[in-house]
Amino acid sequence: MRDQERFVRSADEDLDATTGELELADRQALRRVAGLSTELTDITEVEYRQLRLERVVLVGVWTEGSVTDAENSLAELAALAETAGSQVLEGLIQRRDRPDPATYIGRGKVDALGAIVLDSGADTVICDGELSPSQLRNLEQRIKVKVVDRTALILDIFAQHAKSKEGKAQVELAQLEYLMPRLRGWGETLSRQSGGSARGGGAGGGVGVRGPGETKLETDRRRIRHRIARLRREIKSMRTVRQTKRSRRSRNAVPAVAIAGYTNAGKSSLLNRLTGAGVLVEDALFATLDPTTRRAEASDGRVYTLSDTVGFVRHLPHQIVEAFRSTLEEVAEADLVLHVVDGAHPDPEEQVRAVREVLAEVGADRLPELLVVNKTDAADEETLLRLKRAWPEAVFVSARAGRGIDELRATIEDRLPRPPIEVRAVVPYDRGELVARVHRRGEVLSTSHTGAGTVLHVRVDEALAAELAPYRSEPDRVAGASRASR
């Protein structure tokens, strides 16, 4: 039988709380209880590798870079494990040219790992890399507890944090694609068969047409393939809805700013500080999976959108990138990318490299980028001086303390694309809705009022320029005709 999970639910509703506070209370109301066993058992159904992480030992293979890089990677794995609800007991690193193809760590070290697992009372081992099906099987057979790799751990966190229909579908698709090559049976399940016939009628096929039929494993693979196909169709339809919304914003000439960055860099906090969005803020990895778009207004009246996106991490599983491609396209379609960096992280330069690697995968690496170094209130002065020398164009802020936010707003406004057509016009007072649209969608350079109407000197898109054409002032008409003749 499968191990049962017990949950503790205790959260008081706060009617005055923001949306983010309610989401945070709901998430904290559901925590795993320590002490549940995850030891392997001989079961008669396919092992679906559902994670039940409690007391874990971390294992990494150090193949390149410095020892500090290896320790930072394992520290990040520990943070991921804790986010998934685990208690980390030990962390081990082995220096090798490459992981062992059979057991990930050296075969001679597997017994030592087994002894550490036994002494510490751990029930799960998490490896800092993506393991092949044979590596998973060999390690579990040797150390007698469940083995999980980095990819499965990240997928488990995504599954816990997804809340929208699209987010849940994307995570399930990623999990199933990861699961397919790793499906396996226990005990007799490997050869258990369902009995086939020429008519598909089981044992009633008669002499000469009865056959072994499908094994249970084959049946499960077929069902998963069908489920994957269905999820892809659903995500494709959701992608169409997202594209429709983007095209509507594009038609209205509303500039889009996407907030991207490493997980837990403070992207949601920055969105809340800039727009008062009230989205979930939690000191945990991958707290935000579902994109949030909010309206913002520049000092000159121009409207633009700010979108919070899923956080990235080094070696982000390719299944996640593919499944979340429609969401990540919010970044690729933006006019400006706010690349948020955790200034208090031990290796912010590595964070930037990992994020740019993922942005390149979705075609967003050619977009204008504004580096925003966050958490300056928690970073030491020496680190901040080093980063200022490395990134002289970056803006340094603290979303929590509000430091540098005004400078960031001004920099965003300077980087926003400006409407292409400059127009001078006198708009009659009975066309007040046109003036309002110019203020909302264009850039107002100057405005005044006369007896004939509102005098505007603005930069607007082609559609608004056409609407303003009948009201253009005489010098502007002459200039426009001169440009047309050239």
Secondary structure per residue as TSV (DSSP state, phi and psi in degrees):
chain	resnum	aa	ss	phi	psi
A	1	M	-	360.0	151.0
A	2	R	-	-75.1	147.1
A	3	D	-	-65.3	138.7
A	4	Q	-	-94.3	141.4
A	5	E	-	-98.8	138.0
A	6	R	-	-111.0	141.4
A	7	F	E	-123.2	150.0
A	8	V	E	-112.1	123.3
A	9	R	-	-118.2	118.9
A	10	S	-	-154.5	103.5
A	11	A	-	-151.9	125.3
A	12	D	-	-87.8	138.1
A	13	E	-	-77.0	135.4
A	14	D	-	-115.4	108.0
A	15	L	T	-66.5	-21.7
A	16	D	T	-96.2	3.1
A	17	A	-	-73.9	154.3
A	18	T	-	-76.2	169.9
A	19	T	H	-57.6	-45.5
A	20	G	H	-61.9	-39.8
A	21	E	H	-65.1	-39.3
A	22	L	H	-65.1	-42.3
A	23	E	H	-63.4	-40.7
A	24	L	H	-65.3	-42.5
A	25	A	H	-62.8	-40.6
A	26	D	H	-64.9	-40.6
A	27	R	H	-68.1	-40.1
A	28	Q	H	-74.8	-14.9
A	29	A	T	-77.5	-5.1
A	30	L	-	-127.3	96.3
A	31	R	E	-125.3	145.5
A	32	R	E	-74.4	145.3
A	33	V	-	-93.0	128.6
A	34	A	T	-66.8	150.2
A	35	G	T	102.4	-2.9
A	36	L	-	-76.2	135.1
A	37	S	-	-76.0	141.8
A	38	T	-	-126.0	23.6
A	39	E	-	-66.8	150.5
A	40	L	-	-66.9	139.8
A	41	T	-	-128.6	152.6
A	42	D	-	-81.5	102.6
A	43	I	-	-111.8	163.6
A	44	T	S	-103.5	8.6
A	45	E	S	-117.1	164.7
A	46	V	-	-64.0	135.7
A	47	E	B	-77.2	112.0
A	48	Y	-	-87.8	0.7
A	49	R	-	59.2	35.5
A	50	Q	-	-68.0	130.5
A	51	L	-	-78.2	132.8
A	52	R	-	-131.3	73.8
A	53	L	-	-84.7	132.8
A	54	E	-	-134.2	-73.3
A	55	R	E	-113.9	114.7
A	56	V	E	-124.9	153.9
A	57	V	E	-115.8	131.7
A	58	L	E	-97.4	142.0
A	59	V	E	-135.2	129.6
A	60	G	E	-130.3	152.9
A	61	V	E	-113.5	121.0
A	62	W	E	-93.6	105.9
A	63	T	-	-107.0	-23.7
A	64	E	S	-154.9	168.5
A	65	G	S	78.5	-172.1
A	66	S	-	-88.3	170.2
A	67	V	H	-65.5	-30.3
A	68	T	H	-63.2	-41.2
A	69	D	H	-60.3	-43.8
A	70	A	H	-64.0	-40.4
A	71	E	H	-69.2	-37.3
A	72	N	H	-63.8	-39.1
A	73	S	H	-64.4	-41.3
A	74	L	H	-70.6	-34.1
A	75	A	H	-64.6	-38.1
A	76	E	H	-66.2	-39.0
A	77	L	H	-61.9	-38.5
A	78	A	H	-63.2	-40.6
A	79	A	H	-64.9	-39.6
A	80	L	H	-62.0	-44.4
A	81	A	H	-62.7	-41.7
A	82	E	H	-67.1	-36.6
A	83	T	H	-62.7	-34.2
A	84	A	T	-76.1	-7.5
A	85	G	T	103.1	22.8
A	86	S	-	-103.8	161.3
A	87	Q	E	-109.5	117.3
A	88	V	E	-85.0	125.0
A	89	L	E	-100.6	-41.8
A	90	E	E	-144.3	156.6
A	91	G	E	-136.9	125.2
A	92	L	E	-124.2	140.5
A	93	I	E	-127.5	132.6
A	94	Q	E	-114.7	133.7
A	95	R	E	-85.5	117.8
A	96	R	-	-145.4	157.6
A	97	D	S	-68.4	-35.9
A	98	R	S	-158.6	156.6
A	99	P	-	-61.0	147.4
A	100	D	B	-65.8	128.9
A	101	P	T	-65.2	-19.0
A	102	A	T	-99.3	-38.3
A	103	T	T	-131.8	12.9
A	104	Y	B	69.0	-67.0
A	105	I	S	-87.4	168.3
A	106	G	-	-57.9	143.8
A	107	R	H	-60.5	-32.0
A	108	G	H	-70.0	-21.4
A	109	K	H	-89.6	-10.2
A	110	V	H	-64.3	-41.7
A	111	D	H	-64.3	-38.4
A	112	A	H	-63.5	-40.2
A	113	L	H	-62.7	-42.9
A	114	G	H	-59.4	-38.3
A	115	A	H	-67.4	-39.6
A	116	I	H	-64.9	-41.1
A	117	V	H	-61.6	-42.6
A	118	L	H	-66.6	-44.7
A	119	D	H	-66.9	-37.2
A	120	S	H	-84.2	-15.5
A	121	G	T	77.5	23.3
A	122	A	-	-72.2	152.4
A	123	D	-	-117.6	-1.3
A	124	T	E	-149.2	142.8
A	125	V	E	-114.6	130.9
A	126	I	E	-114.3	124.2
A	127	C	E	-98.7	138.5
A	128	D	S	-85.5	65.9
A	129	G	S	173.8	172.5
A	130	E	-	-93.0	119.4
A	131	L	-	-93.4	147.4
A	132	S	-	-76.8	162.5
A	133	P	H	-56.4	-38.2
A	134	S	H	-69.7	-36.8
A	135	Q	H	-64.5	-41.9
A	136	L	H	-60.2	-47.1
A	137	R	H	-64.1	-45.5
A	138	N	H	-64.6	-42.2
A	139	L	H	-65.8	-43.1
A	140	E	H	-64.6	-36.9
A	141	Q	H	-67.6	-30.5
A	142	R	H	-83.8	-43.0
A	143	I	H	-100.3	-7.6
A	144	K	-	67.6	20.7
A	145	V	S	-134.0	168.1
A	146	K	E	-67.1	139.2
A	147	V	E	-115.3	131.8
A	148	V	E	-126.9	140.3
A	149	D	E	-100.4	174.6
A	150	R	H	-60.2	-39.2
A	151	T	H	-62.9	-48.3
A	152	A	H	-62.3	-35.5
A	153	L	H	-64.8	-45.6
A	154	I	H	-64.4	-41.0
A	155	L	H	-62.3	-36.5
A	156	D	H	-65.1	-41.4
A	157	I	H	-63.9	-43.9
A	158	F	H	-59.1	-41.9
A	159	A	H	-63.9	-35.8
A	160	Q	H	-70.7	-33.3
A	161	H	H	-97.3	-15.9
A	162	A	-	-68.5	136.1
A	163	K	-	-129.3	-27.9
A	164	S	S	-83.0	163.4
A	165	K	H	-60.8	-42.6
A	166	E	H	-66.8	-43.5
A	167	G	H	-61.3	-43.3
A	168	K	H	-64.3	-41.5
A	169	A	H	-64.9	-40.5
A	170	Q	H	-64.5	-42.3
A	171	V	H	-67.3	-43.1
A	172	E	H	-62.3	-40.1
A	173	L	H	-61.4	-44.7
A	174	A	H	-62.7	-41.3
A	175	Q	H	-64.1	-43.4
A	176	L	H	-67.3	-38.4
A	177	E	H	-66.7	-34.2
A	178	Y	H	-70.5	-36.5
A	179	L	H	-72.4	-35.6
A	180	M	G	-48.4	-54.7
A	181	P	G	-73.8	-8.0
A	182	R	G	-107.5	3.1
A	183	L	-	-60.8	133.5
A	184	R	B	-153.8	161.7
A	185	G	-	-111.1	166.4
A	186	W	-	-118.4	148.7
A	187	G	G	60.4	-125.2
A	188	E	G	-82.4	-4.5
A	189	T	G	-62.5	-30.8
A	190	L	G	-59.8	-32.5
A	191	S	T	-115.1	4.2
A	192	R	-	-68.0	132.4
A	193	Q	B	-125.4	154.2
A	194	S	-	-97.2	-4.3
A	195	G	-	75.6	112.7
A	196	G	B	-113.3	173.6
A	197	S	-	-154.9	164.3
A	198	A	T	-64.1	-31.2
A	199	R	T	-95.1	2.5
A	200	G	S	72.1	21.2
A	201	G	-	-106.2	26.5
A	202	G	G	68.8	-131.6
A	203	A	G	-76.1	-6.9
A	204	G	G	-85.7	14.2
A	205	G	G	-75.9	-21.7
A	206	G	-	91.3	170.5
A	207	V	T	-63.2	135.8
A	208	G	T	91.2	-15.1
A	209	V	T	-118.5	-8.5
A	210	R	-	-74.2	140.0
A	211	G	B	-142.3	179.9
A	212	P	-	-65.0	-25.5
A	213	G	-	69.5	-159.5
A	214	E	-	-87.7	142.9
A	215	T	B	-75.1	162.2
A	216	K	H	-58.5	-37.2
A	217	L	H	-63.1	-42.7
A	218	E	H	-65.0	-38.7
A	219	T	H	-60.9	-44.7
A	220	D	H	-65.9	-38.8
A	221	R	H	-62.0	-42.0
A	222	R	H	-64.1	-43.0
A	223	R	H	-63.9	-39.2
A	224	I	H	-66.5	-40.0
A	225	R	H	-60.8	-41.4
A	226	H	H	-64.7	-40.8
A	227	R	H	-65.7	-40.2
A	228	I	H	-61.4	-44.3
A	229	A	H	-61.7	-40.5
A	230	R	H	-66.7	-42.3
A	231	L	H	-63.5	-38.8
A	232	R	H	-63.6	-38.0
A	233	R	H	-65.5	-41.6
A	234	E	H	-64.9	-43.9
A	235	I	H	-66.5	-35.1
A	236	K	H	-63.5	-40.4
A	237	S	H	-67.6	-37.9
A	238	M	H	-66.2	-34.3
A	239	R	H	-63.8	-37.5
A	240	T	H	-62.3	-42.6
A	241	V	H	-61.2	-43.8
A	242	R	H	-63.5	-40.8
A	243	Q	H	-65.4	-36.5
A	244	T	H	-61.8	-43.1
A	245	K	H	-64.2	-40.9
A	246	R	H	-64.8	-41.3
A	247	S	H	-66.8	-32.8
A	248	R	H	-65.5	-43.1
A	249	R	H	-64.1	-38.1
A	250	S	H	-66.0	-39.8
A	251	R	H	-62.2	-36.1
A	252	N	T	-84.2	4.7
A	253	A	T	57.7	41.0
A	254	V	-	-93.8	114.8
A	255	P	-	-62.3	146.5
A	256	A	E	-117.9	132.2
A	257	V	E	-118.2	125.4
A	258	A	E	-106.0	133.4
A	259	I	E	-97.2	114.2
A	260	A	E	-124.2	164.2
A	261	G	E	158.2	-179.4
A	262	Y	B	-68.0	152.5
A	263	T	T	-61.6	140.7
A	264	N	T	65.6	25.1
A	265	A	S	-84.8	-10.3
A	266	G	S	101.4	28.2
A	267	K	H	-66.8	-45.5
A	268	S	H	-66.4	-38.2
A	269	S	H	-61.6	-39.2
A	270	L	H	-67.3	-41.6
A	271	L	H	-60.9	-44.0
A	272	N	H	-61.6	-40.8
A	273	R	H	-67.8	-37.1
A	274	L	H	-79.8	-31.6
A	275	T	H	-126.6	-8.8
A	276	G	-	66.7	35.1
A	277	A	-	-68.3	-32.3
A	278	G	-	73.1	28.1
A	279	V	-	-81.0	165.8
A	280	L	-	-59.7	129.7
A	281	V	-	-124.8	124.0
A	282	E	-	-146.8	139.2
A	283	D	S	-79.6	71.6
A	284	A	S	-152.5	156.1
A	285	L	T	-75.4	140.8
A	286	F	T	56.4	42.4
A	287	A	-	-68.3	-29.4
A	288	T	-	-111.5	121.1
A	289	L	-	-116.8	-31.9
A	290	D	S	-94.1	125.9
A	291	P	-	-65.3	142.0
A	292	T	E	-121.9	128.6
A	293	T	E	-115.9	129.7
A	294	R	E	-129.0	152.9
A	295	R	E	-86.1	138.8
A	296	A	E	-133.4	159.6
A	297	E	E	-130.9	130.9
A	298	A	-	-76.8	166.8
A	299	S	T	-64.0	-25.9
A	300	D	T	-91.1	8.6
A	301	G	S	96.4	-9.8
A	302	R	-	-65.8	139.7
A	303	V	E	-99.8	138.1
A	304	Y	E	-143.8	166.2
A	305	T	E	-110.2	147.4
A	306	L	E	-118.9	126.6
A	307	S	E	-119.6	125.2
A	308	D	E	-85.5	139.1
A	309	T	-	-127.8	170.6
A	310	V	-	-63.0	142.0
A	311	G	-	-75.5	156.3
A	312	F	B	-105.8	168.9
A	313	V	-	-153.4	156.0
A	314	R	T	-62.9	142.5
A	315	H	T	56.1	43.1
A	316	L	-	-60.5	127.2
A	317	P	-	-55.0	136.1
A	318	H	H	-63.7	-25.7
A	319	Q	H	-63.3	-36.5
A	320	I	H	-68.7	-44.2
A	321	V	H	-60.4	-42.9
A	322	E	H	-68.9	-45.0
A	323	A	H	-66.5	-35.2
A	324	F	T	-95.8	15.0
A	325	R	H	-58.7	-40.5
A	326	S	H	-64.1	-35.4
A	327	T	H	-71.8	-42.6
A	328	L	H	-67.7	-19.3
A	329	E	H	-66.8	-16.6
A	330	E	H	-58.4	-36.5
A	331	V	H	-72.1	-44.9
A	332	A	H	-63.9	-26.1
A	333	E	T	-94.1	3.4
A	334	A	-	-78.4	160.8
A	335	D	S	-88.1	-22.4
A	336	L	E	-151.3	138.1
A	337	V	E	-108.7	118.6
A	338	L	E	-86.1	105.5
A	339	H	E	-92.2	102.6
A	340	V	E	-87.7	130.9
A	341	V	E	-121.0	139.4
A	342	D	E	-81.3	103.2
A	343	G	T	-67.5	-19.1
A	344	A	T	-92.8	0.9
A	345	H	S	-73.8	148.7
A	346	P	S	-61.1	-28.0
A	347	D	-	-139.9	72.0
A	348	P	H	-65.1	-29.4
A	349	E	H	-62.8	-37.8
A	350	E	H	-68.2	-34.9
A	351	Q	H	-60.0	-45.9
A	352	V	H	-62.0	-42.5
A	353	R	H	-62.6	-44.1
A	354	A	H	-64.6	-40.4
A	355	V	H	-67.2	-43.5
A	356	R	H	-65.4	-29.2
A	357	E	H	-64.8	-43.0
A	358	V	H	-71.6	-39.3
A	359	L	H	-59.5	-36.8
A	360	A	H	-65.4	-33.1
A	361	E	H	-66.3	-29.2
A	362	V	T	-103.8	10.6
A	363	G	T	77.1	22.8
A	364	A	-	-104.2	9.0
A	365	D	T	-77.0	-14.0
A	366	R	T	-95.6	-0.6
A	367	L	S	-78.5	155.0
A	368	P	-	-58.9	134.7
A	369	E	E	-124.8	135.3
A	370	L	E	-118.9	112.5
A	371	L	E	-74.9	129.8
A	372	V	E	-123.2	110.3
A	373	V	E	-88.4	111.8
A	374	N	E	-98.3	171.8
A	375	K	-	62.8	37.0
A	376	T	T	-66.5	-21.2
A	377	D	T	-70.9	-20.4
A	378	A	T	-104.1	-7.9
A	379	A	S	-91.8	151.1
A	380	D	-	-82.0	156.8
A	381	E	H	-61.6	-37.7
A	382	E	H	-61.8	-42.8
A	383	T	H	-64.3	-44.1
A	384	L	H	-63.1	-40.1
A	385	L	H	-63.6	-39.7
A	386	R	H	-64.1	-43.1
A	387	L	H	-69.0	-34.9
A	388	K	H	-65.9	-35.3
A	389	R	H	-70.1	-38.2
A	390	A	H	-74.2	-36.7
A	391	W	-	-126.7	75.8
A	392	P	T	-63.9	-23.7
A	393	E	T	-87.2	-5.6
A	394	A	-	-72.8	156.3
A	395	V	E	-106.7	130.9
A	396	F	E	-104.5	122.5
A	397	V	-	-137.5	168.7
A	398	S	B	-132.6	106.1
A	399	A	T	-63.9	-32.4
A	400	R	T	-70.8	-45.6
A	401	A	T	-88.9	-13.1
A	402	G	T	83.4	7.9
A	403	R	B	-75.0	131.5
A	404	G	T	79.2	3.4
A	405	I	H	-68.2	-40.4
A	406	D	H	-62.7	-41.8
A	407	E	H	-63.6	-38.6
A	408	L	H	-64.5	-44.1
A	409	R	H	-58.6	-45.1
A	410	A	H	-63.6	-39.0
A	411	T	H	-67.6	-40.3
A	412	I	H	-60.2	-44.7
A	413	E	H	-61.0	-39.7
A	414	D	H	-66.4	-32.4
A	415	R	H	-86.8	-13.4
A	416	L	S	-64.6	143.2
A	417	P	-	-64.8	138.0
A	418	R	-	-96.3	144.8
A	419	P	-	-56.3	145.4
A	420	P	S	-82.3	-21.4
A	421	I	E	-112.7	125.9
A	422	E	E	-93.7	130.3
A	423	V	E	-135.0	139.4
A	424	R	E	-114.4	128.2
A	425	A	E	-149.6	154.5
A	426	V	E	-113.9	106.6
A	427	V	E	-96.6	125.5
A	428	P	-	-58.3	152.3
A	429	Y	G	-65.8	-22.5
A	430	D	G	-78.7	-1.7
A	431	R	G	-107.6	44.4
A	432	G	H	-60.7	-32.5
A	433	E	H	-66.1	-30.2
A	434	L	H	-70.1	-40.7
A	435	V	H	-61.9	-40.6
A	436	A	H	-63.5	-40.9
A	437	R	H	-66.8	-36.3
A	438	V	H	-62.6	-42.9
A	439	H	H	-64.6	-35.8
A	440	R	H	-77.7	-38.8
A	441	R	H	-107.7	-18.7
A	442	G	S	-108.6	-174.8
A	443	E	E	-112.6	114.4
A	444	V	E	-87.6	114.7
A	445	L	E	-85.2	-37.5
A	446	S	E	-161.9	157.3
A	447	T	E	-150.4	144.9
A	448	S	E	-152.9	174.5
A	449	H	E	-128.7	135.6
A	450	T	-	-129.3	-179.7
A	451	G	S	-65.6	-26.8
A	452	A	S	-81.8	-20.5
A	453	G	-	151.2	-162.1
A	454	T	E	-88.9	124.3
A	455	V	E	-90.7	120.0
A	456	L	E	-117.5	137.0
A	457	H	E	-122.9	105.7
A	458	V	E	-138.3	165.1
A	459	R	E	-115.1	127.5
A	460	V	E	-138.9	170.1
A	461	D	-	-80.7	175.8
A	462	E	H	-62.4	-39.2
A	463	A	H	-63.8	-45.9
A	464	L	H	-69.2	-35.5
A	465	A	H	-60.2	-38.1
A	466	A	H	-66.4	-38.1
A	467	E	H	-69.5	-30.9
A	468	L	H	-83.2	-12.0
A	469	A	G	-53.5	-43.6
A	470	P	G	-64.4	-17.8
A	471	Y	G	-109.6	8.5
A	472	R	B	-61.9	142.9
A	473	S	-	-72.5	160.5
A	474	E	H	-59.8	-47.5
A	475	P	H	-58.1	-36.6
A	476	D	H	-69.4	-36.3
A	477	R	H	-63.4	-43.3
A	478	V	H	-63.4	-43.1
A	479	A	H	-63.5	-40.3
A	480	G	H	-65.7	-40.3
A	481	A	H	-66.8	-36.1
A	482	S	H	-64.4	-42.7
A	483	R	H	-64.7	-38.8
A	484	A	H	-65.5	-38.0
A	485	S	H	-68.3	-31.8
A	486	R	-	-71.6	360.0
